[in-house]
Amino acid sequence: MITKKEKKHLLNKLKRIQRYFNRLEKIEENEKIKDKAKKRIVKAFQKHINRKIDKLIKHIQKRSGKGIDPETANQLMKDLEYIKFS
């Protein structure tokens, strides 16, 4: 169970992360960018996305038991870890 306030906050953060994934996809598909530059840009975007995911995981850990049910928090954190870049 998640409070309405937390749900709204989490959805906003997840939408932002989704937008970064969409931008990353567009960069990868762009043929006008040279390969070397594209690799650097993609790597930077991946790092940025991972940082955003890490911040969201920390937020979920802090709110576990308060605004987010501990079981739900664990599942959310597991799912977020899954989508991170290695």
C-alpha distances in whole Angstrom, upper triangle without the diagonal:
4,7,10,12,10,9,13,14,13,14,18,18,17,20,22,22,23,26,27,27,29,31,32,33,35,37,37,39,41,45,46,45,47,45,46,44,41,40,40,38,36,35,35,32,30,30,29,26,26,26,23,21,22,21,17,17,18,16,13,15,15,12,10,10,10,8,6,5,9,9,7,9,12,12,12,15,16,16,18,20,21,22,24,28,30
4,6,8,6,6,10,11,10,11,14,15,15,17,19,20,21,23,25,25,27,29,30,31,33,35,35,37,39,43,44,43,45,43,44,42,39,39,38,36,34,33,32,30,28,28,27,24,24,23,20,19,19,18,15,15,16,13,11,13,13,10,9,10,9,6,5,6,10,11,8,9,12,12,11,14,16,16,17,19,21,21,23,27,29
4,5,5,6,9,10,10,12,14,15,16,18,20,21,22,24,26,27,28,30,31,32,34,36,37,39,40,44,45,44,46,45,45,43,41,40,40,37,35,35,34,31,30,30,28,25,25,25,22,20,21,19,16,17,17,14,12,15,14,10,11,11,9,5,7,9,13,14,12,12,16,16,14,17,20,19,19,22,24,24,25,29,31
4,5,5,6,9,10,10,12,14,15,16,18,20,21,23,25,26,27,29,30,31,33,35,36,37,39,43,44,42,45,44,45,42,40,40,39,36,35,35,33,30,30,30,27,25,26,25,22,21,22,20,17,18,19,16,14,17,17,13,14,15,12,9,10,13,16,17,14,15,18,18,16,19,21,20,20,24,25,24,26,29,32
4,5,5,6,9,10,11,13,14,16,17,19,20,21,23,25,26,28,29,31,32,34,35,37,38,42,42,41,44,43,43,41,38,38,37,34,33,33,31,29,28,28,25,23,24,23,19,19,20,18,15,17,17,13,13,16,15,11,14,14,12,8,10,13,16,18,15,15,19,19,16,18,22,21,20,23,25,24,25,29,31
4,5,5,6,8,10,11,12,14,15,16,18,20,21,22,24,26,27,28,30,32,33,35,36,40,41,39,42,41,41,38,36,36,35,32,31,31,29,26,26,25,23,21,21,20,17,16,17,15,12,13,14,10,9,12,12,9,11,12,10,6,7,11,13,15,12,11,15,15,13,15,18,17,16,19,21,21,22,25,28
4,5,5,6,9,10,10,12,14,15,16,18,20,21,22,24,26,27,28,30,31,33,34,38,39,38,40,39,40,38,35,35,34,32,30,30,29,26,25,25,23,20,21,20,17,16,18,16,13,14,16,12,11,14,15,11,13,14,13,9,9,12,14,15,12,12,15,15,12,14,17,16,15,19,20,19,21,24,27
4,6,5,6,9,10,11,12,14,15,17,19,20,21,23,25,26,27,29,30,32,33,37,38,36,39,39,39,36,34,34,33,30,29,30,28,25,25,25,22,20,21,20,17,16,18,16,13,16,17,13,13,17,16,14,16,17,15,11,12,15,18,19,15,15,18,18,15,17,20,18,17,21,22,21,22,25,28
4,6,5,6,9,10,11,13,14,16,17,19,20,22,23,25,26,28,29,31,32,36,36,35,37,37,37,34,32,32,31,28,27,27,25,22,22,22,19,17,18,17,14,14,15,13,10,13,14,10,11,14,14,11,14,16,14,11,12,15,17,18,15,14,17,17,14,15,18,17,15,19,20,19,20,23,26
4,5,5,6,9,10,11,12,14,15,16,18,20,21,23,24,26,27,29,30,34,35,33,36,35,35,33,30,30,29,27,25,25,24,21,20,20,18,15,16,15,12,11,13,11,8,10,12,9,9,13,13,11,13,15,14,11,10,14,15,16,12,11,14,14,10,12,15,13,12,15,17,16,17,20,23
4,5,5,6,9,10,10,12,14,15,16,18,20,21,22,24,26,27,29,32,33,32,35,34,34,32,29,30,29,26,24,25,24,20,20,21,18,16,17,17,13,13,15,14,11,13,15,13,12,16,17,15,16,19,17,14,13,16,18,18,14,14,17,15,12,14,17,14,13,17,18,16,17,20,24
4,5,5,6,9,10,11,13,14,15,17,19,20,21,23,25,26,27,31,32,30,33,33,33,30,28,28,28,24,23,24,22,19,19,20,17,15,16,16,12,13,15,13,11,14,16,13,14,17,17,16,18,21,19,16,16,19,20,21,18,17,19,18,15,16,19,17,15,18,19,17,18,21,24
4,5,5,6,9,10,11,13,14,16,17,19,20,21,23,25,26,30,30,29,31,30,30,28,26,26,25,22,21,21,19,16,16,16,13,11,13,12,8,9,12,10,7,11,13,11,11,15,15,15,17,20,18,16,15,18,19,20,17,15,17,17,13,14,16,14,12,15,17,14,15,17,21
4,5,5,6,9,10,11,12,14,15,16,19,20,21,23,24,28,29,28,30,29,30,27,25,25,24,21,20,20,19,16,15,16,14,11,12,13,9,9,12,11,9,11,14,12,12,16,17,16,17,20,20,17,16,18,19,19,16,14,16,15,11,12,14,12,10,13,14,12,13,16,19
4,5,5,6,9,10,10,12,14,15,17,18,20,21,23,26,27,26,29,28,29,27,24,24,24,21,19,21,19,16,16,17,15,12,14,15,11,12,15,14,12,15,17,16,16,19,20,19,21,24,23,20,19,21,22,22,19,18,20,18,15,16,18,15,13,16,17,14,15,18,21
4,5,5,7,9,10,11,13,14,16,17,19,20,21,25,26,24,27,26,27,24,22,22,21,18,17,18,16,13,14,15,12,10,12,12,9,10,14,13,11,14,16,15,16,19,20,20,21,25,24,21,20,23,24,24,21,19,21,20,16,17,19,16,14,16,17,14,14,16,20
4,5,5,6,9,10,11,13,14,15,17,19,20,24,25,23,25,24,25,22,20,20,19,16,15,15,14,11,11,12,9,7,9,10,7,8,11,11,10,13,15,15,15,18,20,19,21,24,24,21,20,22,23,23,20,18,19,18,14,14,16,13,11,13,14,11,11,13,16
4,5,5,6,9,10,11,13,14,15,17,19,22,23,22,25,24,25,23,20,20,20,17,15,17,16,12,12,14,12,9,12,14,11,11,14,15,13,15,18,18,18,21,22,22,23,26,26,23,21,24,24,24,20,19,21,19,15,16,17,14,12,15,14,11,12,14,17
4,5,5,6,9,10,11,12,14,15,17,20,21,20,23,23,24,21,18,19,19,16,14,16,15,11,13,15,12,10,13,14,12,13,16,16,15,18,20,20,20,23,25,24,26,29,28,25,24,27,27,27,24,23,24,22,19,19,21,18,15,18,18,14,15,16,19
4,5,5,6,9,10,11,12,14,15,19,20,18,20,20,20,18,15,16,16,12,11,13,11,8,9,11,9,7,10,12,10,11,14,15,14,17,19,19,20,23,24,24,26,29,29,26,25,27,28,27,24,23,24,22,19,19,20,17,14,16,16,13,12,13,16
4,5,5,6,9,10,11,12,14,18,19,18,20,19,20,18,15,15,16,13,10,12,12,8,9,12,10,8,11,13,11,12,15,16,15,17,20,20,21,23,25,25,26,30,30,27,25,27,27,27,24,23,23,21,18,18,19,16,13,15,14,10,11,11,15
4,5,5,6,9,10,11,12,16,18,17,19,19,20,18,15,16,17,14,12,15,14,11,12,15,13,11,14,16,15,15,19,19,18,21,23,23,24,26,28,28,29,32,32,29,28,30,30,29,26,25,26,24,21,21,22,18,17,18,17,14,14,15,18
4,5,5,6,9,10,11,14,15,14,17,17,18,15,13,14,14,11,10,13,12,9,11,14,12,11,14,16,15,16,19,20,19,22,24,24,25,28,29,29,31,34,34,31,30,32,32,32,29,27,28,26,23,23,24,21,19,20,19,16,16,15,19
4,5,5,6,9,10,13,15,13,15,14,15,13,10,11,12,9,7,10,10,7,8,11,11,10,13,15,14,15,18,19,19,21,24,24,25,27,29,29,30,34,34,32,30,32,32,31,29,27,27,26,23,22,22,20,17,18,17,14,13,12,15
4,5,5,6,9,12,14,13,15,14,16,15,11,12,14,11,9,12,13,10,11,14,14,12,15,18,17,17,21,22,21,23,26,26,27,29,31,31,32,36,36,33,31,33,33,32,29,28,28,26,24,24,23,20,19,19,18,14,15,14,17
4,5,5,6,10,11,11,14,14,16,14,11,13,15,11,10,14,14,12,13,17,16,15,18,20,19,20,23,24,24,26,29,29,29,32,34,34,35,38,38,35,34,36,36,35,32,31,32,29,27,27,27,24,22,23,22,18,18,17,20
4,5,5,8,9,8,11,11,13,10,7,10,11,8,7,11,12,10,12,15,14,14,17,19,19,20,23,24,24,26,28,29,30,32,34,34,36,39,39,37,35,37,37,36,34,32,32,31,28,27,27,25,22,23,22,18,18,16,19
4,6,8,10,9,11,9,12,11,7,9,11,9,7,11,12,11,12,15,16,15,17,20,20,20,23,25,25,26,29,30,30,33,35,35,36,40,40,37,36,37,37,36,33,32,32,30,28,27,27,24,22,22,21,17,17,15,17
4,6,9,9,11,11,14,13,10,12,14,12,11,15,16,14,15,19,19,18,21,23,23,23,26,28,28,29,32,33,33,35,37,38,38,42,42,39,38,39,39,38,35,34,34,32,30,29,29,26,24,25,23,20,20,18,21
4,6,6,9,10,13,11,9,12,14,12,11,15,16,15,16,20,19,19,22,24,24,25,28,29,29,31,33,34,35,37,39,39,40,44,44,41,40,42,42,41,38,37,37,35,32,32,32,29,27,27,26,23,22,20,23
4,6,7,9,12,11,9,12,15,13,13,17,18,17,19,22,22,22,25,27,27,28,31,32,32,34,37,37,38,40,42,43,44,47,47,45,43,45,45,44,41,40,40,38,35,35,34,32,30,30,29,25,25,23,25
4,6,9,12,10,9,13,15,13,14,18,18,18,20,23,23,23,26,28,28,29,32,33,33,35,37,38,39,41,43,44,45,49,48,46,44,47,46,46,43,42,42,40,37,37,37,34,32,32,31,27,27,24,26
4,6,8,7,6,10,11,10,11,14,15,15,17,19,20,21,23,25,25,27,29,30,31,33,35,36,37,39,41,41,43,46,46,44,43,45,44,44,41,40,39,38,35,34,34,32,30,30,29,25,24,22,24
4,6,5,6,9,10,10,12,14,15,16,18,20,21,22,24,26,27,28,30,31,33,34,36,37,39,40,42,43,44,48,48,46,44,47,46,45,43,41,41,39,37,36,35,33,31,31,30,27,25,22,23
4,6,5,6,9,10,10,12,14,15,16,18,20,21,22,24,25,26,28,30,31,32,34,36,37,38,40,42,43,46,47,45,43,45,44,43,41,39,39,37,35,34,33,31,29,28,27,24,23,20,20
4,5,5,7,9,10,11,13,14,16,17,19,20,21,23,25,26,27,29,31,32,33,35,36,38,40,41,42,46,46,44,43,45,44,43,41,39,38,37,35,33,33,31,29,28,27,25,23,19,20
4,5,5,6,9,10,11,12,14,15,17,18,20,21,23,24,26,27,29,30,32,33,35,36,38,39,40,44,44,42,41,43,42,42,40,38,37,36,34,32,32,31,28,27,27,24,22,19,20
4,5,5,6,8,10,10,12,14,15,16,18,20,21,22,24,26,27,28,30,31,33,34,36,37,38,42,42,40,39,41,40,40,37,35,35,34,31,30,30,28,25,25,24,21,19,17,18
4,5,5,6,9,10,10,12,14,15,16,18,20,21,22,24,26,27,29,30,31,33,35,36,37,41,41,39,38,40,38,38,36,34,33,32,30,28,28,26,24,23,22,19,17,14,15
4,5,5,6,9,10,11,12,14,15,17,18,20,21,23,24,26,27,29,30,32,33,35,36,40,40,38,37,39,38,38,36,33,33,32,30,28,28,26,24,23,23,20,18,15,15
4,5,5,6,9,10,10,12,14,15,17,18,20,21,23,24,26,27,29,30,32,33,34,38,38,36,35,37,36,36,34,32,32,31,28,27,27,25,22,22,22,19,17,14,16
4,5,5,6,9,10,10,12,14,15,16,18,20,21,22,24,26,27,28,30,32,32,36,36,35,33,35,34,34,31,29,29,28,25,24,24,22,19,19,19,16,14,11,13
4,5,5,6,9,10,11,12,14,15,16,18,20,21,23,24,26,27,29,30,31,35,35,34,32,34,33,33,31,28,28,27,25,23,23,21,19,18,18,15,12,10,11
4,5,5,6,9,10,11,12,14,15,17,19,20,21,23,24,26,27,29,30,34,34,32,31,33,32,33,30,28,28,27,25,23,23,22,19,18,19,16,13,11,13
4,5,5,6,9,10,11,12,14,15,17,18,20,21,23,24,26,27,28,32,32,30,29,31,30,30,28,26,26,25,22,21,21,20,16,17,17,14,12,10,13
4,5,5,6,9,10,10,12,14,15,16,18,20,21,22,24,26,27,30,31,29,27,29,28,28,26,24,23,22,20,18,18,17,14,13,14,11,8,6,9
4,5,5,6,9,10,10,12,14,15,16,18,20,21,23,24,25,29,30,28,27,29,28,28,26,23,23,23,20,18,19,18,14,14,15,12,9,8,9
4,5,5,6,9,10,11,12,14,15,17,19,20,21,23,24,28,28,26,25,28,27,27,25,22,23,23,19,18,19,18,14,14,16,13,10,10,13
4,5,5,6,9,10,11,12,14,15,17,18,20,21,22,26,26,24,23,25,24,24,22,20,20,19,16,15,16,14,11,12,13,10,8,8,11
4,5,5,6,9,10,10,12,14,15,16,18,20,21,24,25,24,22,24,23,23,21,18,18,18,15,13,14,13,9,9,11,9,6,7,9
4,5,5,6,9,10,11,12,14,15,17,18,20,24,24,22,21,24,23,23,21,18,19,19,16,14,16,15,11,11,14,12,9,10,12
4,5,5,6,9,10,11,12,14,16,17,18,22,22,20,19,22,21,22,19,17,18,18,14,13,15,14,10,11,14,12,10,12,14
4,5,5,6,9,10,10,12,14,15,16,20,20,19,17,19,18,19,16,14,14,14,11,9,11,10,7,8,10,9,7,10,13
4,5,5,6,9,10,11,12,14,15,19,19,19,17,19,18,19,17,14,14,15,12,9,12,12,8,8,12,11,9,11,13
4,5,5,6,9,10,11,12,14,18,18,17,16,18,18,19,17,14,15,16,13,11,14,14,11,12,15,14,12,15,16
4,5,5,6,9,10,11,12,16,15,14,13,16,15,16,14,11,13,13,10,9,12,12,8,10,13,13,12,15,17
4,5,5,6,9,10,10,14,15,14,12,14,13,14,12,9,10,11,8,6,9,10,7,8,12,12,11,15,16
4,5,5,6,9,10,13,14,14,13,15,13,15,14,10,12,14,11,9,12,14,11,12,15,16,14,17,18
4,5,5,6,9,12,11,11,10,13,13,15,13,10,12,14,11,10,14,14,12,14,17,17,16,19,21
4,5,5,6,10,10,9,7,10,9,11,10,6,9,10,8,7,11,12,11,12,15,16,16,19,21
4,6,5,9,10,10,9,10,9,11,11,7,8,11,10,8,12,14,12,13,16,17,17,20,21
4,6,8,8,9,9,11,10,14,13,10,12,15,13,12,15,17,15,16,20,20,20,23,24
4,6,5,5,6,9,9,12,11,8,11,14,12,12,15,17,15,17,20,21,21,24,26
4,6,6,5,6,5,9,8,6,8,11,11,11,14,15,15,16,19,20,21,24,25
4,6,6,5,5,9,10,8,11,13,13,14,17,18,18,20,22,24,24,28,29
4,6,7,9,12,12,10,14,16,15,16,19,20,20,22,24,25,25,29,31
4,7,9,12,10,10,13,15,13,15,18,18,18,20,23,23,24,28,30
4,6,8,7,6,10,11,10,12,14,15,15,18,20,20,22,25,27
4,6,5,6,9,10,10,12,14,15,16,18,20,21,23,26,28
4,5,5,6,9,10,10,12,14,15,16,18,20,21,25,26
4,5,5,6,9,10,11,12,14,16,17,19,21,24,25
4,5,5,6,9,10,11,12,14,15,17,19,22,24
4,5,5,6,9,10,10,12,14,16,17,21,22
4,5,5,6,9,10,11,12,15,16,19,20
4,5,5,6,9,10,11,13,15,18,19
4,5,5,6,9,10,11,13,16,18
4,5,5,6,9,10,11,15,16
4,5,5,6,9,10,14,15
4,5,5,7,9,13,14
4,5,5,7,10,12
4,6,5,9,10
4,6,8,10
4,7,9
4,6
4
